[in-house]
Amino acid sequence: MSERKMLSIWFFVGLMLTVIGVIVFSTGIYYLLGSPPPTVLGELNPNLWWGALMIAAGLLFLVPSWLHYKRESE
């Protein structure tokens, strides 16, 4: 009988951060191409910065946990 390994919780945390980061980043692209939102710091495009930061953090969790899972399942 082969024993199947489970994914780490950090895989799902990274997946969630990456997906939400892509949504926030795409909103920033939308505001960059159109008119910026009428806020005080809208011209600084915080959606682009926070979206990119969330994508980077998500990939920082996602990639190592996926590689660890693939290594253990072989």
PyMOL commands that set and color helices and strands:
alter all, ss='L'
color gray80, all
select helices_A, chain A and resi 9-33+42-44+46-73
alter helices_A, ss='H'
color red, helices_A
deselect
rebuild
show_as cartoon
